[in-house]
């Protein structure tokens, strides 16, 4: 594996925001940044059309990555930036690149109001097939968004990072997901806020309204399971503050709420090796669409 941070770049505002985030992450990792522009060839009759002629193709395959690389080098002194153009279907090419990189970064498009963010078919396909961690960054993401407000209440990139939020399933906590979240917290000098959402067994639901003691017992049991799952990680990373949150209700909703005060949200994706093919689980899918912070999806067995 070549240790680089790769970002998919197509000239859109969301991909430009992803490139800026990737540049900051590459500096934290002390790794080169590679900008990849994937050109999907169009049928010959369309290629001869006035709007899709040689000049337009040159713009997409040469100018955008070259100019973006120049700008990133200016804004991030000392960062090694490589620009590369590849041909093929973007989803397939980027997913293929993921197996040979440290981290793959893509952009997502913002939607108006409370609808959240849109992860297009290419992004979802890459997430579902990527073999290494992938981060999705929303359009408009700024460095200051990942930091605490300054004492005057003004956004600033000079203040400490906000926490790294980790969505954890205590029934099957995976070391790769946990390690990714803790390492990101170490690089940012911040805490890990572990969010565990759980739902009551179906046979409890109807009789639970009048049995608060039983509800409390279940809540204590779930909280103890979370503490036990995190015990070895507290020992491995003693300098990292860990905040545990075990709450009843939708795990996705809790993670989306926590994303409002996060520098990064980390979730896992179980690799499916079956005839049904790859997929993105419902919690990860919801977080990708509605998180207000960048989301890292870590594949695991």
C-alpha positions in Angstrom: 0.0 0.0 0.0 1.3 3.5 -0.9 0.8 5.8 2.0 -1.0 8.8 0.5 -4.2 10.6 1.1 -6.3 10.6 -2.1 -9.2 13.0 -2.9 -11.6 12.7 -5.8 -11.7 16.0 -7.6 -14.2 17.1 -10.3 -14.1 20.9 -9.9 -17.4 21.0 -7.9 -17.7 23.1 -4.7 -18.1 19.9 -2.7 -15.0 18.3 -4.2 -13.0 21.5 -3.5 -14.1 21.4 0.1 -13.1 17.8 0.3 -9.6 18.7 -1.2 -9.1 21.3 1.5 -10.1 18.9 4.2 -7.8 16.2 2.7 -4.9 18.7 2.6 -5.3 19.4 6.3 -5.6 15.7 7.1 -2.5 14.9 5.0 -0.5 17.4 7.0 -1.7 15.8 10.3 -0.7 12.4 8.9 2.5 13.8 7.4 1.7 12.2 4.0 1.5 13.3 0.4 -1.9 14.4 -1.0 -3.0 13.0 -4.4 -5.7 14.8 -6.4 -7.5 12.3 -8.7 -9.7 13.5 -11.5 -11.6 10.7 -13.2 -12.7 11.4 -16.8 -15.5 9.2 -18.0 -15.2 9.1 -21.8 -18.4 10.0 -23.6 -19.6 8.4 -26.9 -17.9 9.8 -30.0 -21.0 11.7 -31.4 -21.4 13.5 -28.0 -17.7 14.3 -27.9 -18.0 16.2 -31.1 -20.8 18.4 -29.8 -19.8 22.1 -29.3 -20.2 21.9 -25.5 -18.2 18.7 -25.2 -15.4 19.5 -27.6 -11.6 19.3 -27.1 -11.5 22.5 -25.1 -14.0 21.3 -22.5 -12.2 18.0 -22.2 -8.9 19.7 -21.7 -10.5 21.9 -19.0 -11.7 18.9 -17.0 -8.7 16.7 -17.4 -5.9 19.3 -17.1 -6.9 22.7 -15.8 -9.0 21.7 -12.7 -6.5 19.3 -11.0 -3.5 21.5 -12.0 -4.9 24.7 -10.7 -6.3 23.0 -7.6 -2.9 21.5 -6.8 -1.2 24.9 -7.2 -3.7 26.5 -4.8 -3.3 23.8 -2.2 0.5 24.1 -2.3 0.2 27.8 -1.7 -2.3 27.4 1.2 -0.5 24.5 2.8 3.2 25.1 2.6 5.4 22.0 2.8 2.6 19.7 1.7 3.5 17.4 -1.3 0.6 17.6 -3.7 0.3 15.3 -6.7 -2.3 15.6 -9.5 -3.4 12.7 -11.6 -6.0 12.2 -14.3 -7.5 8.7 -14.9 -10.1 7.4 -17.3 -13.0 5.2 -16.5 -16.2 5.1 -14.4 -15.6 7.4 -11.3 -17.1 5.0 -8.8 -15.2 2.0 -10.0 -11.9 3.9 -10.3 -12.0 5.5 -6.9 -13.1 2.3 -5.2 -10.2 0.5 -6.9 -7.7 3.2 -5.7 -9.0 2.9 -2.1 -7.2 -0.4 -1.5 -3.8 1.2 -2.1 -4.1 4.3 0.0 -4.1 5.4 3.6 -7.3 7.4 3.2 -9.8 8.3 0.5 -11.7 11.6 0.6 -14.9 12.6 -1.3 -17.3 15.5 -1.2 -21.0 15.6 -0.6 -23.5 18.1 -1.7 -25.5 20.2 0.8 -29.3 20.4 0.7 -31.4 23.3 1.9 -33.2 23.5 5.2 -33.1 20.5 7.5 -33.0 17.9 4.7 -29.3 17.3 5.4 -26.7 16.4 2.7 -26.8 14.4 -0.5 -24.5 11.5 -1.1 -24.8 10.7 -4.8 -24.7 7.3 -6.4 -20.9 7.6 -7.0 -20.2 8.4 -3.4 -22.4 5.6 -2.1 -20.9 3.1 -4.5 -17.4 4.0 -3.4 -18.3 3.8 0.3 -19.9 0.4 -0.3 -16.9 -1.0 -2.1 -13.9 0.8 -0.5 -11.4 -1.4 1.2 -9.8 1.3 3.3 -11.3 4.2 5.3 -13.1 6.8 3.3 -14.1 10.3 4.5 -17.0 12.3 3.1 -16.9 16.1 3.5 -19.9 18.3 3.0 -19.8 21.3 0.7 -18.9 24.5 2.5 -16.8 22.7 5.2 -14.3 25.1 6.7 -11.3 24.5 8.9 -12.9 26.6 11.7 -16.0 24.3 11.7 -13.8 21.5 13.2 -12.6 23.7 16.1 -14.2 25.2 19.3 -15.3 28.8 19.1 -12.8 31.3 20.4 -13.5 33.2 23.7 -15.5 35.8 21.8 -17.7 33.2 20.2 -16.1 33.6 16.8 -15.2 30.6 14.6 -11.5 30.0 14.5 -9.0 27.4 13.4 -6.6 28.4 16.1 -8.7 26.9 18.9 -8.6 23.3 20.1 -10.3 20.7 17.9 -13.8 19.6 18.7 -14.2 15.9 19.8 -14.0 12.9 17.5 -17.4 11.2 17.7 -17.4 7.4 17.4 -20.5 5.4 16.8 -20.0 2.0 18.6 -22.0 -1.2 18.4 -21.2 -3.0 21.7 -22.4 -6.3 20.3 -19.5 -6.5 17.9 -17.0 -3.7 18.5 -14.3 -3.8 15.8 -10.7 -2.9 16.6 -10.1 -1.2 13.2 -12.9 1.3 13.8 -11.9 2.0 17.4 -8.2 2.4 16.5 -9.1 4.8 13.7 -11.1 7.0 16.0 -8.5 7.1 18.8 -5.7 7.8 16.3 -7.6 10.7 14.8 -8.2 12.1 18.3 -4.5 11.8 19.1 -3.5 13.7 16.0 -6.1 16.4 16.8 -5.2 16.6 20.5 -8.9 16.1 21.4 -11.3 13.7 23.1 -13.3 10.7 21.8 -17.0 10.9 22.4 -18.4 7.4 22.1 -22.1 7.2 21.2 -24.0 4.0 21.7 -27.6 3.9 20.8 -29.8 0.9 21.7 -33.4 -0.2 21.3 -35.4 -2.2 23.7 -36.1 -5.9 22.9 -39.6 -6.2 21.3 -41.0 -8.2 24.2 -40.3 -5.3 26.7 -41.8 -2.5 24.7 -45.5 -2.8 25.6 -45.1 -3.3 29.3 -42.2 -0.9 29.8 -44.2 2.3 30.1 -45.2 1.4 33.7 -42.0 -0.2 34.7 -39.3 2.5 35.0 -37.2 0.3 37.2 -36.8 -2.2 34.5 -35.9 0.5 32.0 -33.3 1.8 34.4 -31.8 -1.7 34.8 -31.5 -2.2 31.0 -29.9 1.3 30.7 -27.4 0.4 33.4 -26.6 -2.9 31.7 -26.0 -1.2 28.3 -23.8 1.5 29.9 -21.7 -1.2 31.6 -21.3 -3.0 28.3 -20.0 0.2 26.7 -17.6 0.8 29.6 -16.3 -2.8 29.3 -15.8 -2.5 25.5 -13.8 0.7 25.9 -11.7 -0.5 28.9 -8.7 -1.7 26.8 -8.8 1.4 24.7 -8.6 3.7 27.7 -5.6 1.7 28.8 -4.0 1.9 25.3 -4.6 5.6 24.9 -4.3 7.0 28.5 -3.8 10.6 27.3 -7.1 10.6 25.4 -10.2 11.7 27.3 -13.1 9.4 26.6 -16.7 10.5 27.0 -19.2 7.6 27.0 -22.9 8.1 26.0 -25.2 5.1 26.1 -28.8 6.1 25.3 -32.0 4.4 24.2 -33.3 5.3 20.8 -32.0 5.4 17.2 -28.2 5.2 17.0 -28.3 7.2 13.8 -30.3 10.0 15.4 -27.9 10.2 18.4 -24.9 10.3 16.1 -26.4 13.0 13.9 -27.1 15.1 17.0 -23.5 14.6 18.3 -22.1 15.6 14.9 -23.1 19.2 15.5 -20.3 19.5 18.0 -17.7 17.1 16.4 -14.6 17.6 14.3 -15.1 14.1 12.8 -17.7 11.4 13.0 -16.4 7.8 12.8 -18.6 4.8 11.9 -18.0 1.3 10.7 -19.1 -0.7 7.7 -19.1 -4.4 7.8 -17.6 -5.9 4.6 -20.2 -8.3 3.1 -18.9 -11.2 1.2 -22.0 -12.7 -0.2 -24.0 -13.0 -3.5 -26.0 -9.9 -2.4 -22.9 -7.8 -2.9 -21.6 -4.8 -1.0 -23.9 -2.4 0.9 -24.0 0.5 3.3 -25.8 -0.3 6.6 -28.8 1.8 7.6 -27.0 3.7 10.5 -24.0 4.6 8.3 -26.3 5.6 5.4 -28.3 7.9 7.7 -25.2 9.5 9.2 -23.7 10.1 5.8 -26.8 12.0 4.6 -27.4 14.1 7.8 -24.1 14.6 9.7 -23.0 18.2 9.9 -19.4 17.1 10.4 -17.1 15.1 8.1 -17.8 11.4 8.3 -15.2 8.6 8.2 -16.5 5.2 7.2 -14.1 2.4 8.3 -14.7 -1.0 6.6 -14.2 -4.1 8.8 -14.8 -7.8 8.8 
